[in-house]
Amino acid sequence: MRLLKIFITVFGVLLITKNHAQDKRKFRVHTVAFYNVENLFDTINDPNKFDEASPIMELDFDPYTAYIKKVKNMARVISEIGADVSKNTPAIIGLCEVENRKVVEDLANDSTLVYKGYGIVHFESPDARGIDVALMYQKSIFTPIDVSRHELMLIDPATRKRIYSRDQLLVSGKLDGELLHIIVNHWPSRSGGELKSSPKRIAAAQLSKRILDSLQSIDPYAKVFLMGDLNDDPTNESIKKILKANRDKNEVKLKGVYNPYENFFKNGLGTTAYRDTWSLFDQILITKPLLDNDYSSFRFYKAGIFNKAYLTNKKGRYKGYPFRSFSDGNFTNGFSDHFPVYVHIIKEVNKN
């Protein structure tokens, strides 16, 4: 469907005028998002985690004050993602770089978000840095039915010892009564160099593919959102060859995967920067059924990178980069070294 004009009418509803047509159709719209919240650690030393090295514990001033500001800043960003279209905070948002459930609870209970009534899905994972993935969802809109964590098994080829990384989180539930599946990822970093570390992300992609295949073996028409900080760009092998993600939604076959962020990347856009180069590590991939043209159930509308001006450094050697929370051993009162990403999904409102 080619769209000519978009008007916001009431809460969460779009009024779309089709090109060369007089009829107007109303659609309910929701935002599904992902955000790397950059080292959201609390101020308590956990003897079971390597959290002594977290930035919040190494500051020259009161860590608790920095933590409260950090949570407040993250809540502000989340409250605005996609709101220009949905007139609401994200219905569902995946998170990474959270230390534990408590920091996610603090985020959901911040005064900016608490009135939305966010629920939380979180599992502790064995990551060496002590960071996990999580999911927040508006309980009035989304109801989890099944949740599971999926362990990423990595072995160091030199030492034959296990490398501990983040688990992958699968949440299946109903959004306004419709079954959706969300896979939340934070794939292994590029520490040691892109080429040397690539096999770890290949393994992470293979795990994601197994989860996806298991969902599609039960239901080939499963609506799946595969999201996360993948630490690879849309054109890397892990995404193009393992997940077989396609940049052209018209070429996606049944059980196929569409990646709207490959076109963003081809146009020079990114979510994180390093040495004056943009990377688009944060992505949301979706399955074929979300691309169909029957809007009696939720379908993909559009994707975006939430890169508002206040999330960007205005001066210094990192001018133009994402305005991160921690730099040179200090709390900057910034946000994250990653921009959030999001997709809007829409469903036609019953005319009756």
Secondary structure, DSSP 8 states (H G I E B T S, - for coil): --EEEEEE-STTEEEEEETT---EEEEEEEEEEEEEEEEE--SS--TTTT-TTSGGGS-SS-HHHHHHHHHHHHHHHHHHTTHHHHSSS-SEEEEEEE-SHHHHHHHHTSTTTGGG-EEEEE-----TT--EEEEEEETTTEEEEEEEEE---EE-TTT--EE----EEEEEEEETTEEEEEEEEE----TT-HHHHHHHHHHHHHHHHHHHHHHHHH-TT--EEEEEE-SS-TTSHIIIIIS-EES-GGG--TT-EE-THHHHHHTT--SEEETTEEE--EEEEEEGGGG-S-TTS-EEEEEEE---GGGB--SSTTTTSB--SEETTEE-S---SS--EEEEEEEE----
